[in-house]
Amino acid sequence: MSAITILWADDEIDLLKPSIMYLENKGYKVIPVTNGKDAIDRVAAKGIDVVFLDESMPGLTGLQTLSRIKEINQHLPCVMITKNEEENLMEDAIGSQIADYLIKPVKPQQILSTLKKIIDNERLVTDKTTSNYQQEFQKLFMTMQDNLDYKQWAELYKKLVYWEIELNKSDSSMVEVFDAQKEEANREFNKFVIKNYKRWVNSEPGDDAPIMSHTLLKQKLLPMLKDDKPTFLILIDNLRYDQWKAIQPLVMENFKVDDEDAFYAILPTATQYARNAIFAGMMPAQIQLKFPDKWVSDDDEGGKNMHESEFLEDFLKRTLHEPIKHKYVKITNHRDGALLENNISNYLGNKLTVIVYNFVDMLSHARTEMEVLKELASDEAAYRSVAVSWFDHSPLLNALKKLAEKDVNILLTTDHGTVRVKDPSRCIGDRETTTNIRYKTGKNLQYEDKDVFVAKVPEEIGLPKSRLTSTYIFAKENKYLVYPNNYNHFVNFYKNTFQHGGISLEEMIIPVVRLSKK
């Protein structure tokens, strides 16, 4: 506490001696000055942790002094103290980024409370967050050991996301403990998925199964289309649940969250499979059967998501009693985003507008290839931060703000998430084996059994196969599949990158959120 130095500027400083002595007895160092010029000089000399400013000093006023202090040190916390309660004065002070505002006469306990809030806030928040997580740790651990169903797993993951964000935000010493607990959760989640996945993807309406990629639109979008309002489906590719929670405050500045849910991405948790399944309302094997000329296999040339608008058109025809006016819009670069922002009002005449926004997916892939992005998004907290920074300055947010002025329904979702991979697993395949490092399909695959979920009969889990001997393998937890050739290079190249295609909480349990005008 003795390291904290307070600069107190007041032309009647002698009258404040009792308060200064009170603070010094609490371990604070107080430097008294009687005017704004001396206050500015002391701040310029460094070593000040917080400033108390009397608003009505002769010469330089408190506000003028504050302005000069902020020029020297923008982040130095300043507290304005005044007898004047005029609203415009308070607004000027607040607009000048004061840390607090006190009305004379101030009691020593008020000063101490303000100091606690300013100086000790971060430490107090960290201590409280750490204490709360320590209490919650055992509950979360015990919950994992229960025989959870898919709803309970989604709720558990939401709790883990909450604690991950809180612990990172407060820079708690418990972050490493939490990371170990999340890894344990992923081990148990993998067992749960492998045990139930085949039943889920072959379930009939009414069966006990989660909402999944191929049932998402039927269960979440179609009920919204019964409303007279225009409906917008916005799919941000590759948006993890924790990234949604990070951008949620920006969204809620303009919208109400009417419903926040999570659904399960199908395997592979990759755009080609999961997003096509969303728009077709079918598993990939069914898509290949119905649209043999439009399904592009992993090892075939050509874009893998070129026919989503046609799959959507077919889905709407199959599920609605009458045709509706709709539009499919895909954003893959900033120019497309700017066009979306400028033209968003033109889509209000549609019953349904679908917007696919590709930035987060491109960020994930670019992060693997570019060293600068590896530094910017080195872990989950940084990855969330980059996503928030993008969203805050994106044409998508500006388009949403325009929609917030209209009476529309919005469904915001994604197709899959990503996981930060840490543990390499050796895999061998022929030349036609796919290159994705979280899943592979091919013939004569060799792999570590403990590291993968194997589908030797792909059609049993709704997946197409290009050859009679095709097998799919999906990496578990934070594993990534590496060939023996040039093994060490690729192990180091992909380690700690964000990948998708396999089984993890982060890849499979993803957000679907219904928004409406405030």
C-alpha positions in Angstrom: 0.0 0.0 0.0 2.9 2.4 0.8 3.9 2.4 -2.9 0.7 4.2 -3.8 1.3 8.0 -4.1 -1.6 10.5 -4.1 -1.3 14.0 -5.4 -3.9 16.3 -3.8 -4.4 19.7 -5.3 -6.6 22.2 -3.4 -6.1 25.9 -2.6 -7.4 25.2 0.9 -5.2 22.2 1.5 -4.6 23.1 5.1 -8.2 22.4 5.9 -7.7 18.8 4.5 -5.0 17.8 7.0 -7.3 15.4 8.9 -8.1 13.6 5.7 -4.5 13.5 4.6 -3.4 12.1 8.0 -6.2 9.5 7.8 -4.9 8.3 4.4 -1.3 8.3 5.6 -2.2 6.2 8.6 -3.7 3.7 6.0 -0.4 3.5 4.3 -0.8 5.9 1.4 1.7 8.7 0.6 0.0 12.1 0.0 1.7 15.0 -1.8 -0.3 18.2 -1.1 -0.2 21.2 -3.6 -2.2 24.4 -3.6 -2.7 25.1 -7.3 -3.0 23.6 -10.8 0.5 24.6 -12.0 2.2 22.8 -9.2 0.0 19.7 -9.8 0.9 19.6 -13.4 4.6 19.9 -12.6 4.4 17.0 -10.1 2.6 14.8 -12.6 5.3 15.6 -15.2 7.9 14.6 -12.7 6.4 11.0 -12.6 5.7 8.8 -9.6 2.0 9.8 -9.1 -0.6 7.0 -8.9 -3.8 9.0 -8.5 -4.8 12.7 -8.4 -7.4 14.5 -6.3 -8.4 17.9 -7.9 -10.3 20.7 -6.4 -12.6 22.1 -9.1 -12.6 25.8 -8.1 -8.9 26.6 -7.5 -7.7 30.1 -8.4 -5.6 30.4 -11.6 -5.9 27.1 -13.5 -9.3 25.6 -12.6 -9.7 21.9 -11.8 -11.0 21.2 -15.3 -8.1 23.1 -16.9 -5.6 21.3 -14.8 -7.3 18.0 -15.6 -6.9 18.7 -19.3 -3.2 19.4 -19.0 -2.6 16.3 -16.8 -4.4 14.1 -19.4 -2.0 15.5 -22.0 0.9 14.3 -19.9 -0.6 10.9 -18.8 -3.8 9.9 -20.4 -4.3 6.9 -18.1 -3.6 8.6 -14.8 -6.8 8.3 -12.7 -8.1 11.7 -11.5 -10.8 12.4 -9.0 -12.7 15.8 -9.2 -13.8 17.3 -5.8 -16.1 20.3 -5.8 -18.8 22.2 -4.0 -20.6 22.8 -7.3 -23.3 20.3 -8.3 -24.2 21.9 -11.6 -25.1 19.3 -14.2 -23.0 20.8 -17.0 -19.9 20.9 -14.8 -20.3 17.2 -13.9 -20.8 16.4 -17.6 -17.6 18.3 -18.5 -15.6 16.5 -15.9 -17.0 13.0 -16.9 -16.4 13.8 -20.5 -12.7 14.6 -19.6 -12.4 11.0 -18.4 -12.3 11.4 -14.6 -12.2 8.3 -12.5 -14.7 9.6 -9.9 -16.6 12.7 -8.8 -17.0 13.8 -5.1 -19.0 16.6 -3.6 -17.6 18.7 -0.7 -17.5 18.2 2.1 -16.0 14.8 1.7 -15.4 12.4 4.5 -12.1 10.5 4.9 -14.1 7.2 4.4 -15.4 8.5 1.0 -11.8 9.2 -0.1 -10.7 5.8 1.0 -13.6 4.1 -0.8 -12.7 6.0 -4.0 -9.1 4.9 -3.7 -10.1 1.3 -3.2 -12.3 1.5 -6.3 -9.6 3.0 -8.4 -6.3 1.5 -7.2 -7.4 -1.8 -5.8 -10.3 -2.6 -8.1 -8.3 -4.9 -10.4 -6.7 -6.8 -7.5 -10.0 -7.1 -5.6 -11.8 -8.3 -8.7 -9.0 -10.9 -9.4 -9.1 -12.1 -5.8 -12.9 -12.4 -5.8 -12.9 -14.2 -9.2 -10.2 -16.6 -8.1 -12.1 -17.3 -4.9 -15.3 -17.9 -6.7 -13.7 -20.2 -9.2 -12.0 -22.2 -6.5 -15.5 -22.8 -5.0 -16.9 -23.7 -8.4 -14.0 -25.9 -9.4 -15.2 -29.0 -7.4 -18.8 -28.6 -8.6 -17.7 -28.5 -12.2 -15.5 -31.5 -11.6 -18.3 -33.5 -10.0 -20.7 -32.5 -12.8 -18.3 -34.0 -15.4 -18.4 -37.3 -13.6 -22.2 -37.5 -13.9 -24.0 -39.2 -16.8 -24.7 -36.0 -18.6 -27.1 -35.7 -21.5 -26.5 -33.3 -24.5 -28.4 -30.4 -22.8 -26.3 -30.7 -19.7 -23.1 -30.9 -21.7 -24.1 -27.7 -23.4 -24.8 -26.0 -20.1 -21.5 -27.2 -18.6 -19.6 -25.8 -21.6 -21.4 -22.5 -21.2 -20.2 -22.4 -17.6 -16.7 -23.2 -18.6 -16.7 -20.4 -21.2 -18.0 -18.0 -18.5 -15.1 -18.9 -16.2 -12.6 -18.9 -19.0 -13.5 -15.3 -19.8 -13.7 -14.2 -16.2 -10.3 -15.7 -15.2 -8.6 -14.3 -18.3 -10.2 -10.9 -17.7 -8.9 -10.7 -14.2 -5.5 -12.2 -14.9 -6.1 -14.8 -12.2 -3.4 -17.3 -11.1 -6.1 -20.0 -11.6 -5.9 -19.9 -15.4 -3.6 -22.9 -15.6 -5.9 -24.9 -13.3 -8.9 -24.0 -15.4 -7.1 -25.1 -18.6 -6.5 -28.5 -17.1 -10.1 -28.7 -16.1 -11.3 -27.8 -19.6 -9.0 -30.5 -21.0 -10.6 -33.0 -18.6 -14.0 -31.9 -19.7 -13.0 -32.4 -23.4 -11.8 -36.0 -22.6 -15.2 -36.8 -21.1 -17.1 -35.0 -23.8 -15.3 -37.1 -26.5 -16.4 -40.3 -24.8 -20.0 -38.9 -24.7 -20.0 -37.9 -28.4 -18.5 -41.2 -29.6 -21.1 -43.1 -27.6 -24.1 -41.2 -28.9 -23.2 -39.7 -32.3 -24.5 -42.5 -34.5 -27.9 -42.5 -32.8 -28.1 -38.7 -33.0 -27.6 -38.3 -36.7 -30.0 -41.2 -37.5 -32.7 -39.9 -35.1 -36.3 -39.2 -36.2 -38.3 -36.1 -35.3 -39.3 -36.5 -31.6 -36.3 -38.6 -30.7 -34.1 -37.5 -27.8 -31.3 -35.8 -29.8 -29.7 -32.4 -29.9 -30.4 -29.8 -32.5 -27.6 -30.4 -35.1 -26.4 -28.8 -38.3 -28.9 -30.6 -40.5 -31.9 -29.9 -38.2 -31.0 -26.3 -37.2 -33.1 -24.4 -39.8 -36.1 -26.6 -39.3 -36.1 -26.2 -35.5 -34.9 -22.6 -35.2 -35.6 -20.7 -38.5 -38.9 -22.0 -39.7 -40.8 -21.0 -36.6 -39.5 -17.4 -37.1 -40.9 -17.4 -40.7 -44.4 -17.7 -39.4 -44.1 -14.1 -38.2 -45.0 -11.2 -40.5 -41.7 -9.5 -39.9 -38.7 -9.8 -42.3 -36.3 -12.4 -41.0 -32.5 -12.3 -41.3 -30.3 -15.4 -40.8 -26.8 -14.3 -40.2 -24.2 -17.0 -40.2 -20.7 -16.0 -39.1 -18.5 -18.8 -40.2 -16.3 -20.5 -37.6 -17.6 -18.5 -34.6 -16.9 -20.2 -31.3 -19.3 -19.9 -28.4 -16.7 -17.8 -26.3 -16.3 -15.4 -29.3 -20.1 -14.9 -29.3 -20.0 -14.1 -25.6 -17.2 -11.6 -26.3 -19.0 -9.8 -29.1 -22.4 -10.0 -27.3 -22.1 -6.6 -25.5 -21.6 -4.9 -28.9 -24.7 -6.6 -30.2 -26.8 -5.8 -27.2 -26.2 -2.1 -27.6 -28.8 -2.3 -30.3 -30.7 -5.5 -29.8 -32.5 -7.7 -27.2 -31.4 -11.3 -27.0 -34.7 -13.1 -27.1 -33.2 -16.6 -27.0 -29.6 -17.8 -26.6 -29.1 -21.5 -27.3 -26.4 -23.9 -28.4 -26.5 -26.6 -31.0 -24.2 -29.4 -32.1 -22.1 -29.2 -35.3 -21.9 -32.4 -37.3 -18.7 -34.2 -38.0 -16.4 -33.3 -39.6 -16.7 -29.9 -37.9 -15.6 -28.3 -41.1 -17.4 -25.8 -43.4 -17.8 -28.2 -46.4 -19.8 -30.6 -44.3 -21.4 -28.5 -41.5 -22.5 -25.5 -43.5 -23.9 -27.5 -46.5 -25.8 -29.6 -44.0 -27.3 -26.5 -42.4 -28.6 -25.0 -45.7 -29.7 -28.4 -47.2 -31.4 -29.5 -43.9 -29.8 -32.9 -44.7 -26.7 -34.9 -43.7 -23.9 -34.9 -46.3 -24.6 -38.4 -47.5 -28.2 -37.4 -48.4 -26.9 -34.2 -50.1 -24.6 -36.3 -52.3 -27.4 -38.7 -53.1 -29.9 -35.9 -54.0 -27.4 -33.6 -55.7 -24.6 -35.8 -57.1 -23.5 -33.1 -59.5 -23.2 -30.5 -56.7 -21.5 -32.4 -53.9 -17.7 -32.0 -54.2 -15.7 -34.6 -52.3 -12.6 -33.7 -50.2 -10.2 -35.0 -52.8 -12.0 -33.4 -55.8 -11.0 -30.1 -57.3 -13.3 -27.1 -57.0 -15.1 -25.1 -54.2 -16.8 -27.1 -51.6 -19.5 -24.5 -50.7 -20.5 -23.2 -54.1 -24.1 -24.5 -54.0 -25.5 -23.3 -50.6 -28.1 -21.0 -52.2 -29.4 -24.0 -54.2 -29.5 -26.2 -51.1 -31.4 -23.5 -49.3 -33.8 -23.1 -52.2 -34.6 -26.8 -52.1 -34.9 -26.8 -48.3 -37.5 -24.0 -48.4 -39.5 -25.7 -51.1 -39.6 -29.0 -49.1 -40.5 -27.5 -45.8 -42.8 -24.6 -46.6 -46.3 -24.8 -48.0 -45.8 -21.8 -50.3 -42.8 -20.1 -51.8 -41.3 -17.0 -50.0 -39.2 -14.2 -51.3 -35.7 -14.8 -50.1 -32.1 -13.8 -50.8 -28.8 -15.5 -50.1 -25.8 -13.2 -49.7 -22.2 -14.4 -49.1 -19.5 -12.0 -47.8 -15.9 -13.1 -48.4 -14.0 -9.7 -48.4 -14.3 -6.2 -47.2 -15.7 -4.9 -50.5 -18.6 -7.3 -50.2 -19.1 -6.2 -46.6 -19.3 -2.6 -47.6 -21.9 -3.4 -50.2 -23.9 -5.3 -47.6 -23.7 -2.3 -45.2 -24.9 0.1 -48.0 -27.6 -2.2 -49.3 -29.0 -3.9 -46.2 -32.2 -1.8 -46.3 -32.9 -3.2 -49.8 -33.4 -6.6 -48.3 -36.3 -5.6 -46.0 -38.7 -6.5 -48.8 -37.6 -10.2 -48.5 -39.4 -12.6 -46.2 -35.9 -14.2 -45.5 -32.4 -12.9 -46.1 -29.5 -15.2 -45.4 -26.1 -13.6 -44.9 -23.0 -15.8 -44.7 -20.0 -13.8 -43.3 -16.6 -15.5 -43.7 -14.2 -13.3 -41.7 -13.6 -15.5 -38.6 -12.9 -18.6 -40.7 -10.4 -16.6 -42.9 -8.8 -15.4 -39.6 -8.4 -19.0 -38.4 -6.8 -20.1 -41.7 -4.6 -17.0 -42.0 -3.4 -17.4 -38.4 -1.9 -20.8 -39.3 0.0 -19.3 -42.2 1.0 -15.8 -41.0 3.5 -15.3 -38.2 2.1 -11.9 -37.3 -1.4 -13.4 -36.7 0.1 -16.1 -34.6 1.4 -13.4 -32.3 -1.9 -11.5 -32.3 -4.0 -14.5 -31.6 -1.6 -16.7 -29.5 -4.2 -18.1 -27.2 -8.0 -18.2 -26.6 -8.1 -14.8 -24.9 -6.2 -13.2 -27.8 -8.3 -15.0 -30.4 -11.4 -13.6 -28.7 -9.9 -10.1 -28.7 -9.1 -10.2 -32.4 -12.6 -11.3 -33.2 -14.1 -8.5 -31.1 -11.8 -5.9 -32.7 -12.9 -7.2 -36.2 -16.6 -7.2 -35.3 -16.5 -3.7 -33.7 -15.1 -2.2 -36.9 -16.9 -4.4 -39.4 -19.4 -3.6 -42.0 -21.5 -6.4 -40.5 -21.9 -4.5 -37.2 -22.8 -1.3 -39.1 -25.4 -3.3 -41.1 -26.8 -4.7 -37.9 -27.1 -1.2 -36.5 -29.2 -0.2 -39.5 -31.4 -3.3 -39.0 -31.9 -2.3 -35.3 -33.9 0.7 -36.5 -36.3 -1.7 -38.3 -38.8 -4.2 -36.9 -37.1 -7.4 -38.0 -36.3 -10.9 -36.7 -32.6 -11.9 -36.6 -31.1 -15.4 -36.1 -27.4 -15.2 -35.5 -25.4 -18.4 -35.7 -22.4 -20.2 -37.1 -21.5 -23.6 -38.7 -18.7 -24.9 -36.4 -16.0 -23.7 -34.0 -12.3 -24.3 -33.6 -10.0 -25.8 -31.0 -6.4 -24.8 -30.2 -4.4 -28.0 -31.1 -1.5 -29.0 -28.8 -0.7 -32.7 -29.1 0.4 -34.2 -32.5 -0.7 -37.7 -33.5 1.0 -39.7 -36.2 -1.1 -40.6 -39.2 -0.3 -42.3 -42.5 -2.3 -42.4 -45.7 -2.0 -42.7 -49.4 -1.7 -39.7 -51.9 -5.5 -39.3 -52.0 -5.9 -38.9 -48.2 -7.3 -35.5 -47.3 -5.0 -32.8 -45.9 -7.1 -31.5 -43.0 -5.3 -32.0 -39.7 -8.3 -32.5 -37.5 -10.0 -35.2 -39.7 -9.0 -37.3 -42.6 -10.7 -39.5 -45.1 -9.1 -42.0 -47.4 -8.2 -45.7 -47.7 -5.5 -47.6 -45.9 -5.3 -45.1 -43.2 -3.0 -45.9 -40.3 -3.4 -44.0 -37.0 -3.1 -44.0 -33.3 -6.4 -45.6 -32.1 -6.5 -43.7 -28.8 -6.3 -40.4 -30.6 -9.2 -40.7 -33.1 -12.8 -41.6 -33.5 -13.0 -43.9 -36.5 -15.9 -44.3 -39.0 -15.2 -47.2 -41.2 -18.7 -47.2 -42.6 -19.3 -43.5 -43.3 -22.9 -43.8 -44.3 -23.7 -45.0 -40.8 -23.0 -41.4 -39.5 -24.5 -39.7 -42.6 -21.3 -39.1 -44.5 -20.6 -39.8 -48.2 -17.7 -41.9 -49.3 -16.0 -41.5 -52.6 -14.6 -45.0 -52.7 -15.7 -48.4 -51.4 -12.8 -48.4 -48.9 -13.1 -44.9 -47.6 -12.7 -44.4 -43.9 -13.1 -41.2 -41.8 -11.0 -40.5 -38.7 -11.7 -37.5 -36.4 -9.1 -36.2 -34.0 -10.1 -36.1 -30.3 -9.7 -33.3 -27.8 -6.7 -31.1 -28.8 -4.9 -33.6 -31.0 -3.8 -32.9 -34.6 -2.9 -35.4 -37.3 0.6 -35.2 -38.7 2.3 -37.4 -41.4 5.7 -38.9 -40.6 7.3 -37.1 -43.5 9.0 -34.0 -42.2 7.2 -34.7 -38.9 9.0 -32.2 -36.7 8.5 -29.3 -39.1 4.7 -29.8 -39.3 4.4 -30.5 -35.5 5.9 -27.1 -34.8 4.1 -25.4 -37.7 0.6 -26.3 -36.5 1.1 -26.5 -32.7 -1.1 -24.0 -30.9 -3.0 -23.0 -34.0 -6.8 -23.0 -34.1 -8.2 -25.9 -36.2 -11.5 -27.5 -36.9 -12.8 -30.8 -38.2 -12.6 -33.0 -35.0 -14.4 -33.6 -31.7 -14.2 -31.0 -29.0 -16.5 -28.8 -27.0 -15.1 -25.7 -28.8 -15.8 -27.2 -32.3 -19.1 -28.9 -31.7 -21.1 -26.8 -29.2 -21.8 -23.5 -31.0 -24.2 -20.6 -30.6 -27.6 -19.9 -32.1 -29.1 -16.6 -30.9 -32.5 -14.9 -31.7 -32.3 -11.1 -31.7 -35.0 -8.4 -31.9 -35.3 -4.7 -31.8 -34.8 -3.1 -28.4 
